[in-house]
Amino acid sequence: MNNVVARFVDGRVLKGTSLNVDPAKPAFHVRTPDGPVEVKLADLKALFFVKSLGGNAAHHEAMAPTEGDPRLVGGKPVAVIFKDREKISKEWGEISAETAATALRTFDETLESDFLAGDTFSVADITFGVALEFAGMVKVPVPLDLPQIKAYRARLAARPGFAR
């Protein structure tokens, strides 16, 4: 059973558990306290696999770098604005590189099996694998001294579907 948080294109958020998330199928089901809910992949902006459904009430997601941040000096600002008005900027990606390295170290320290969410390959592994590859494409450094991450990447690379 995986704890999941579904974020829909229309802004809704659904929290619950699921056993049948499969990126090859058009929909899956989430068990909520109010009963099961069918979720269509086409309606999602993102799907998160989480340790706890409680969340962190103190967390505040920053949507842009703060004024005066020395990492913003020089260069030409570039940004992508999605249909739902979410904005991602090159500078924000660079600022996030330190956070990414910390997150990878945490994954390396806590990865206890061959897969991220349970005992079988899942959409969590696809998502994380794509994120690792994307990090390399946009020049976000992936620390090479992380033995669990290195072994995990090798397992992903050995999968026929991932190698394509």
NORKA-V323753 format. One record per backbone hydrogen bond with DSSP energy under -1.0 kcal/mol. CO is the residue of the C=O (numbers start at 1). NH is the residue of the N-H. Records with the same first field share a line. If there is no record, write none. Layout:
CO = NH  NH
This chain:
2 = 18
3 = 50
4 = 16
5 = 48
6 = 14
7 = 45  46
8 = 11
12 = 8
14 = 6
16 = 4
17 = 31
18 = 2
22 = 25
26 = 41
28 = 39
30 = 37
31 = 17
32 = 35
35 = 32
37 = 30
39 = 28
40 = 43
41 = 44
43 = 9
46 = 7
48 = 5
56 = 59
66 = 69
69 = 72
70 = 73
78 = 90
80 = 88
82 = 85
86 = 82
88 = 80
89 = 93
90 = 94
91 = 95
92 = 96
96 = 100
97 = 101
98 = 102
99 = 103
100 = 104
101 = 105
102 = 106
103 = 107
104 = 108
105 = 109
106 = 110
107 = 111
122 = 126
123 = 127
124 = 128
125 = 129
126 = 130
127 = 131
128 = 132
129 = 133
130 = 134
131 = 135
132 = 136
133 = 137
134 = 138
135 = 140
146 = 150
147 = 151
148 = 152
149 = 153
150 = 154
151 = 155
152 = 156
153 = 157
154 = 158
156 = 159
159 = 163
